[in-house]
């Protein structure tokens, strides 16, 4: 069970000490005893933060895989009715926006291929209104061509950020495996990236940022690096919009989302304390519950634990919905968040409900009643939201592990025995080396050390399981 933060961790002595510095006017309102004004400013800030727009332009030549990349980024299966249409021919004939299914403020713009009949290269930038985008992803499924270079140079003149994505890298890897006797994943990926960089530098692009991506396997190759680069280079006020819209492709993203949500708890807690300073009985409790419903709903959606997100994950990962739900332990996951549900969960934690009761009782203490009520309200909201956040973050990790394990539905003992069998039957040095890598990957996979596992693209795929001993 998750532990509630202690009072010493919350430092509840004076809620005024914990007003978020990025919220102008809150401290001044609290210092003037204008609690209602402070609460209103915090509410306005939270509403504006949820609506910060993020416009991502996805462009490149026809058939490069732009639509598939957009669908993968949004966590939507290509066959979903919300998906950007894909095909072996150019399917993007006009500028089309695709909002993130959970965050409508995050818009992915599927731009027609540069050089098509309706969008000639020399008029492309003007026709797609490039000035409205926060950054651009230029996609190619082979080498980057002259039009890609021209496009990047024009974007650079506009002082916008752009990133090159070499798509369909899984196709190249599979082709290399079939055609090379001594295949090396690292070597092949290195050559592909080096070739892309050389071509772009020859065209006049200095230090181009190239990322090798498979839209069907975002957890592999360079997509995690792309995510980190985008997060680092975006303006601070837009980073959370990008982070929360990211699919949970690794544990690091889940942990970053948790950290971002944890940082927001102070806003809700100060808002709760401000309302507690208004001398109206039971107003604070009602507002606290409303704030908690909003915050917990954000956690559920951000971690992909609402019903629609789990259904999409079931479709894209090929894991039955019921199996994903079976690993959930929090009573908040995959549920509609309401005040009744919040109260029901809180009822199991007597310390928090006692604080809520004490807050209302303290109002009747002469002179010191309202300041005490404000401190108690701050502590109650902080403790409760920290608890809910921990519960849902843990469930997000469980769902992620379940989806991953379903990709490799074998008994660990059987796989290990099979690898030992291969090692004993073969004397070829390369085969023994691969067997050693597989055993290392098994250990890493069980401990969720994905950085090492996917460095070799999970070498188990090099073998046919028909070679393993039967059980």
C-alpha positions as CSV (number, residue, x, y, z in Angstrom):
1,X,0.0,0.0,0.0
2,X,1.2,3.5,-0.8
3,X,2.2,5.6,2.2
4,X,0.8,9.1,2.7
5,X,3.4,11.9,2.9
6,X,4.2,12.9,6.5
7,X,3.5,16.3,7.9
8,X,7.2,17.0,8.0
9,X,7.4,16.3,4.2
10,X,4.5,18.6,3.5
11,X,5.7,21.4,5.8
12,X,2.1,22.6,6.4
13,X,3.0,25.4,8.8
14,X,1.9,28.3,6.4
15,X,0.3,27.7,3.0
16,X,1.5,31.1,2.0
17,X,5.0,29.7,1.8
18,X,4.0,27.3,-0.9
19,X,2.3,29.5,-3.5
20,X,3.6,28.6,-7.0
21,X,6.0,31.4,-8.0
22,X,4.8,31.0,-11.7
23,X,1.3,32.1,-10.7
24,X,1.3,36.0,-10.7
25,X,-0.9,37.7,-8.2
26,X,-1.5,34.7,-5.9
27,X,0.9,35.7,-3.2
28,X,-0.4,39.3,-3.2
29,X,-4.0,38.1,-2.9
30,X,-3.2,35.9,0.0
31,X,-1.2,38.6,1.8
32,X,-4.3,40.9,1.5
33,X,-6.5,38.1,2.9
34,X,-8.3,37.9,-0.4
35,X,-8.6,34.1,-0.4
36,X,-11.4,34.0,-3.0
37,X,-9.2,36.1,-5.4
38,X,-6.2,33.8,-4.9
39,X,-8.4,30.7,-5.5
40,X,-9.8,32.3,-8.7
41,X,-6.3,33.0,-10.0
42,X,-5.1,29.5,-9.4
43,X,-8.2,28.1,-11.1
44,X,-7.6,30.4,-14.1
45,X,-4.0,29.2,-14.3
46,X,-4.9,25.5,-14.2
47,X,-7.5,26.0,-17.0
48,X,-5.0,27.9,-19.2
49,X,-2.3,25.3,-18.7
50,X,-4.6,22.6,-19.9
51,X,-5.2,24.6,-23.1
52,X,-1.6,25.5,-24.0
53,X,-1.5,24.7,-27.8
54,X,1.2,22.5,-29.3
55,X,1.3,22.4,-33.1
56,X,3.5,19.7,-34.6
57,X,4.1,19.7,-38.4
58,X,4.8,16.4,-39.9
59,X,6.1,16.7,-43.5
60,X,8.3,15.0,-46.1
61,X,8.0,13.5,-49.5
62,X,5.1,11.4,-50.6
63,X,4.8,7.9,-49.1
64,X,7.5,8.4,-46.5
65,X,5.2,7.2,-43.6
66,X,4.0,10.5,-42.2
67,X,0.5,9.4,-41.4
68,X,1.7,6.2,-39.7
69,X,4.2,8.2,-37.6
70,X,1.3,10.5,-36.5
71,X,-0.9,7.6,-35.6
72,X,1.9,5.9,-33.6
73,X,2.7,9.2,-31.7
74,X,-0.9,9.5,-30.8
75,X,-1.2,5.9,-29.7
76,X,-3.8,5.2,-32.4
77,X,-3.9,2.0,-34.5
78,X,-3.8,2.6,-38.3
79,X,-7.2,0.8,-38.5
80,X,-8.8,3.1,-35.9
81,X,-11.5,5.5,-37.2
82,X,-9.5,8.3,-35.6
83,X,-6.4,7.4,-37.4
84,X,-4.7,9.4,-40.2
85,X,-5.3,7.4,-43.4
86,X,-2.3,5.4,-44.6
87,X,-1.5,3.6,-47.8
88,X,1.2,2.6,-50.2
89,X,0.4,5.7,-52.3
90,X,0.2,9.3,-51.2
91,X,-3.0,9.6,-49.1
92,X,-2.4,13.1,-47.7
93,X,-3.8,15.4,-50.3
94,X,-4.6,18.4,-48.1
95,X,-3.4,19.9,-44.8
96,X,-5.1,17.9,-42.1
97,X,-5.0,18.2,-38.3
98,X,-5.2,15.3,-36.0
99,X,-5.8,16.2,-32.3
100,X,-4.4,13.9,-29.7
101,X,-7.3,11.7,-28.5
102,X,-6.7,12.7,-24.9
103,X,-5.2,16.2,-25.3
104,X,-7.1,18.2,-28.0
105,X,-4.6,21.1,-27.5
106,X,-1.9,18.9,-29.0
107,X,-2.3,19.0,-32.7
108,X,-0.4,16.8,-35.3
109,X,-0.6,18.3,-38.7
110,X,-0.3,15.8,-41.6
111,X,1.2,18.0,-44.3
112,X,1.0,16.9,-48.0
113,X,4.3,15.6,-49.5
114,X,6.5,18.3,-50.8
115,X,6.7,18.3,-54.5
116,X,3.2,16.9,-55.2
117,X,1.1,18.5,-57.9
118,X,-1.0,20.5,-55.5
119,X,1.9,21.5,-53.3
120,X,4.9,22.3,-55.5
121,X,8.2,22.7,-53.7
122,X,8.7,26.4,-54.5
123,X,5.3,27.3,-52.9
124,X,5.1,24.7,-50.2
125,X,6.0,26.8,-47.2
126,X,3.5,29.5,-48.0
127,X,0.7,27.0,-48.8
128,X,1.0,25.1,-45.5
129,X,1.3,28.3,-43.3
130,X,4.5,27.1,-41.6
131,X,4.6,30.1,-39.1
132,X,1.9,28.5,-36.9
133,X,3.9,25.4,-36.0
134,X,6.0,24.9,-32.9
135,X,8.4,22.5,-34.6
136,X,8.6,20.2,-37.6
137,X,9.5,16.6,-38.2
138,X,10.8,15.9,-41.7
139,X,10.3,12.2,-42.6
140,X,12.0,10.1,-45.3
141,X,11.9,6.3,-45.7
142,X,15.1,6.3,-47.8
143,X,17.7,9.0,-48.0
144,X,16.8,12.6,-47.5
145,X,16.5,14.3,-50.9
146,X,16.9,17.8,-52.3
147,X,13.4,18.9,-51.4
148,X,13.9,17.8,-47.8
149,X,17.1,19.9,-47.6
150,X,15.4,23.0,-49.2
151,X,12.5,22.6,-46.7
152,X,14.9,22.4,-43.7
153,X,16.8,25.5,-44.9
154,X,13.6,27.5,-45.2
155,X,12.5,26.4,-41.7
156,X,15.9,27.3,-40.4
157,X,15.5,30.9,-41.8
158,X,12.2,31.1,-39.9
159,X,14.2,30.2,-36.7
160,X,12.0,27.2,-36.1
161,X,13.1,23.8,-34.8
162,X,13.1,20.8,-37.2
163,X,14.1,17.2,-36.8
164,X,14.9,14.5,-39.4
165,X,13.2,11.1,-38.9
166,X,14.4,8.2,-41.1
167,X,11.3,6.1,-41.0
168,X,10.5,2.4,-41.7
169,X,13.9,1.5,-40.2
170,X,12.5,-2.0,-39.3
171,X,12.2,-2.8,-43.0
172,X,15.9,-1.9,-43.5
173,X,17.0,-4.0,-40.5
174,X,15.1,-7.0,-41.7
175,X,16.5,-6.7,-45.2
176,X,20.0,-6.4,-43.8
177,X,19.5,-9.6,-41.7
178,X,18.4,-11.5,-44.8
179,X,21.3,-10.3,-46.9
180,X,24.3,-10.3,-44.6
181,X,26.1,-13.3,-43.3
182,X,27.6,-11.5,-40.2
183,X,24.8,-9.1,-39.4
184,X,25.4,-6.4,-36.8
185,X,22.4,-4.3,-35.8
186,X,24.6,-1.6,-34.3
187,X,26.7,-1.5,-37.4
188,X,23.8,-1.4,-39.8
189,X,22.0,1.4,-37.9
190,X,25.2,3.3,-37.7
191,X,25.7,3.2,-41.5
192,X,22.2,4.3,-42.2
193,X,22.4,7.2,-39.8
194,X,25.9,8.2,-41.1
195,X,24.6,8.1,-44.7
196,X,21.7,10.4,-43.8
197,X,23.9,12.9,-42.0
198,X,26.4,13.0,-44.8
199,X,23.7,13.6,-47.4
200,X,22.2,16.4,-45.4
201,X,25.6,18.1,-44.7
202,X,26.4,17.9,-48.3
203,X,23.2,19.8,-49.0
204,X,24.2,22.5,-46.6
205,X,22.6,21.5,-43.3
206,X,25.0,21.9,-40.4
207,X,24.9,19.2,-37.6
208,X,21.6,17.7,-38.7
209,X,19.6,15.8,-36.0
210,X,18.6,12.5,-37.5
211,X,16.6,9.9,-35.7
212,X,16.0,6.3,-36.9
213,X,12.4,5.3,-36.1
214,X,10.0,2.4,-36.6
215,X,6.5,3.6,-36.2
216,X,5.4,0.1,-35.4
217,X,8.0,-0.3,-32.6
218,X,8.4,3.2,-31.0
219,X,10.3,1.6,-28.0
220,X,13.1,0.5,-30.4
221,X,15.8,2.6,-32.1
222,X,15.9,6.4,-31.7
223,X,12.3,7.4,-30.8
224,X,13.2,7.7,-27.1
225,X,16.1,9.9,-28.1
226,X,13.7,12.0,-30.2
227,X,11.4,12.4,-27.2
228,X,14.2,13.6,-25.0
229,X,15.4,16.0,-27.6
230,X,12.0,17.5,-28.1
231,X,11.4,17.8,-24.4
232,X,14.8,19.6,-23.9
233,X,14.3,22.1,-26.8
234,X,10.7,23.0,-26.3
235,X,9.8,26.2,-24.4
236,X,9.3,25.3,-20.7
237,X,5.6,26.1,-20.7
238,X,5.0,23.6,-23.5
239,X,7.0,20.7,-22.2
240,X,4.2,19.2,-20.1
241,X,1.8,19.3,-23.1
242,X,4.4,17.2,-25.1
243,X,5.2,14.9,-22.2
244,X,1.6,14.0,-21.3
245,X,0.7,13.3,-24.9
246,X,3.6,10.8,-25.3
247,X,2.8,7.1,-25.4
248,X,4.2,5.1,-22.5
249,X,7.0,3.5,-24.4
250,X,9.3,3.0,-21.4
251,X,9.4,3.4,-17.7
252,X,11.3,6.7,-17.9
253,X,8.4,8.4,-19.5
254,X,6.0,7.1,-16.9
255,X,8.3,8.4,-14.1
256,X,8.7,11.8,-15.8
257,X,4.9,12.1,-16.0
258,X,4.7,11.3,-12.3
259,X,7.3,14.0,-11.5
260,X,5.4,16.5,-13.6
261,X,2.1,15.7,-11.9
262,X,3.8,15.8,-8.5
263,X,5.0,19.3,-9.2
264,X,1.4,20.4,-9.8
265,X,0.1,19.2,-6.5
266,X,1.2,22.4,-4.8
267,X,-1.1,24.4,-7.1
268,X,-4.1,22.4,-6.0
269,X,-3.1,22.5,-2.4
270,X,-2.6,26.3,-2.3
271,X,-6.0,26.6,-4.0
272,X,-7.5,24.4,-1.4
273,X,-6.0,26.4,1.4
274,X,-7.2,29.7,-0.1
275,X,-10.8,28.5,-0.3
276,X,-10.5,27.3,3.3
277,X,-9.9,30.9,4.3
278,X,-13.3,31.9,3.1
279,X,-15.6,31.7,6.2
280,X,-18.4,29.7,4.7
281,X,-19.1,26.3,6.3
282,X,-18.4,23.2,4.2
283,X,-17.4,25.3,1.2
284,X,-13.8,24.1,1.5
285,X,-14.6,20.4,1.5
286,X,-16.8,20.8,-1.6
287,X,-14.1,22.7,-3.5
288,X,-11.4,20.2,-2.3
289,X,-13.4,17.3,-3.7
290,X,-13.9,19.2,-7.0
291,X,-10.2,19.9,-7.2
292,X,-9.3,16.3,-6.5
293,X,-11.7,15.1,-9.2
294,X,-9.9,17.3,-11.8
295,X,-6.4,16.3,-10.6
296,X,-7.1,12.6,-10.5
297,X,-8.8,12.7,-13.9
298,X,-5.7,14.3,-15.2
299,X,-3.5,11.5,-13.7
300,X,-5.7,8.8,-15.1
301,X,-5.7,10.3,-18.6
302,X,-2.0,11.2,-18.5
303,X,-1.0,7.7,-17.6
304,X,-3.3,6.2,-20.2
305,X,-5.5,4.4,-17.6
306,X,-8.9,5.7,-18.7
307,X,-11.1,3.3,-20.6
308,X,-10.6,4.7,-24.1
309,X,-6.8,4.8,-23.7
310,X,-6.7,1.2,-22.5
311,X,-8.8,0.2,-25.4
312,X,-6.4,1.9,-27.8
313,X,-3.4,0.2,-26.1
314,X,-5.2,-3.1,-26.4
315,X,-5.6,-2.6,-30.2
316,X,-2.1,-1.3,-30.9
317,X,-0.2,-3.8,-28.6
318,X,-2.5,-6.8,-29.4
319,X,-3.2,-7.4,-25.7
320,X,-6.8,-8.2,-24.7
321,X,-8.5,-5.4,-22.9
322,X,-9.5,-7.6,-20.0
323,X,-5.9,-8.7,-19.5
324,X,-4.8,-5.1,-19.2
325,X,-7.5,-4.4,-16.7
326,X,-6.7,-7.5,-14.7
327,X,-3.3,-6.0,-13.5
328,X,-4.9,-2.8,-12.3
329,X,-5.0,-2.5,-8.5
330,X,-6.1,1.1,-7.9
331,X,-9.9,1.6,-7.6
332,X,-9.4,4.8,-9.6
333,X,-8.1,3.2,-12.8
334,X,-10.4,2.6,-15.7
335,X,-13.2,4.4,-13.8
336,X,-15.1,7.7,-14.3
337,X,-13.6,9.9,-11.5
338,X,-16.4,11.4,-9.4
339,X,-16.7,13.0,-5.9
340,X,-18.4,9.9,-4.7
341,X,-15.5,7.7,-5.9
342,X,-12.9,10.0,-4.3
343,X,-14.8,9.9,-1.0
344,X,-15.0,6.2,-1.2
345,X,-11.3,5.8,-1.7
346,X,-10.5,8.4,1.0
347,X,-12.7,6.5,3.5
348,X,-10.1,3.8,3.6
349,X,-7.5,6.2,4.9
350,X,-8.6,7.4,8.3
351,X,-5.8,10.0,8.7
352,X,-7.0,12.0,5.7
353,X,-10.7,11.9,6.6
354,X,-9.8,12.9,10.1
355,X,-7.9,15.9,8.7
356,X,-11.0,16.9,6.7
357,X,-13.2,16.8,9.8
358,X,-10.6,18.7,11.8
359,X,-10.5,21.4,9.1
360,X,-14.2,22.1,9.4
361,X,-14.1,22.0,13.2
362,X,-11.2,24.5,13.4
363,X,-13.4,27.2,11.8
364,X,-15.2,27.7,15.1
365,X,-12.0,28.5,16.9
366,X,-11.9,32.3,17.6
367,X,-9.1,34.3,15.9
368,X,-6.9,31.4,14.9
369,X,-9.6,29.2,13.4
370,X,-9.3,30.2,9.7
371,X,-5.5,30.0,9.6
372,X,-5.6,26.6,11.1
373,X,-8.3,25.5,8.7
374,X,-6.1,26.7,5.8
375,X,-3.1,24.7,6.9
376,X,-5.2,21.6,7.4
377,X,-6.8,22.0,4.0
378,X,-3.4,22.4,2.4
379,X,-2.2,19.2,4.1
380,X,-5.3,17.2,3.3
381,X,-5.2,18.0,-0.4
382,X,-1.5,17.4,-0.6
383,X,-1.6,14.1,1.1
384,X,-4.6,12.8,-0.8
385,X,-3.3,13.8,-4.2
386,X,0.1,12.3,-3.5
387,X,-1.6,9.0,-2.6
388,X,-3.8,9.0,-5.7
389,X,-0.8,9.8,-7.9
390,X,1.3,7.0,-6.5
391,X,-1.5,4.5,-6.9
392,X,-2.1,5.4,-10.6
393,X,1.6,5.6,-11.4
394,X,2.1,2.1,-10.1
395,X,-0.8,0.9,-12.2
396,X,0.7,2.6,-15.3
397,X,3.9,0.6,-14.7
398,X,1.9,-2.6,-14.3
399,X,0.0,-2.1,-17.6
400,X,3.3,-1.3,-19.3
401,X,4.9,-4.5,-18.1
402,X,1.8,-6.5,-19.1
403,X,1.9,-5.1,-22.6
404,X,5.6,-5.8,-22.9
405,X,5.4,-9.4,-21.5
406,X,2.6,-10.2,-24.0
407,X,5.1,-9.5,-26.8
408,X,7.2,-12.4,-25.5
409,X,4.6,-14.9,-24.1
410,X,7.0,-17.7,-23.2
411,X,7.9,-19.2,-19.9
412,X,11.2,-17.8,-18.7
413,X,12.5,-21.3,-17.6
414,X,11.6,-22.8,-21.0
415,X,13.5,-20.1,-22.9
416,X,16.6,-20.3,-20.7
417,X,16.7,-24.1,-21.0
418,X,16.4,-23.7,-24.8
419,X,19.3,-21.3,-24.9
420,X,21.4,-23.7,-22.9
421,X,20.5,-26.4,-25.4
422,X,21.6,-24.3,-28.3
423,X,24.9,-23.4,-26.5
424,X,25.7,-27.1,-26.0
425,X,24.8,-28.2,-29.5
426,X,26.7,-25.5,-31.4
427,X,30.4,-24.8,-31.6
428,X,30.2,-21.8,-33.9
429,X,31.7,-18.8,-32.2
430,X,29.0,-16.4,-33.6
431,X,26.2,-18.7,-32.4
432,X,27.6,-18.9,-28.9
433,X,28.0,-15.1,-28.8
434,X,24.4,-14.7,-29.8
435,X,23.3,-17.2,-27.1
436,X,25.3,-15.2,-24.5
437,X,23.5,-12.0,-25.7
438,X,20.2,-13.6,-25.4
439,X,20.8,-14.8,-21.9
440,X,21.8,-11.2,-21.0
441,X,18.8,-9.8,-22.6
442,X,16.5,-12.2,-20.7
443,X,18.0,-11.0,-17.4
444,X,17.6,-7.4,-18.6
445,X,14.0,-7.9,-19.7
446,X,13.0,-9.5,-16.4
447,X,14.5,-6.5,-14.6
448,X,13.1,-4.1,-17.2
449,X,16.5,-2.8,-18.3
450,X,15.2,-1.8,-21.7
451,X,18.1,0.3,-22.7
452,X,20.2,-2.9,-22.9
453,X,17.5,-5.1,-24.2
454,X,16.7,-3.1,-27.2
455,X,20.3,-2.2,-28.0
456,X,20.4,-5.6,-29.8
457,X,16.8,-5.5,-30.9
458,X,16.2,-8.5,-28.7
459,X,18.3,-11.2,-30.4
460,X,15.7,-13.9,-29.6
461,X,14.2,-12.9,-32.9
462,X,17.3,-14.4,-34.6
463,X,16.2,-17.9,-33.7
464,X,13.3,-20.1,-34.7
465,X,11.7,-21.5,-31.6
466,X,11.3,-24.8,-33.5
467,X,14.9,-25.3,-32.7
468,X,14.3,-25.3,-28.9
469,X,13.6,-28.5,-27.0
470,X,9.9,-29.4,-26.6
471,X,8.2,-29.1,-23.2
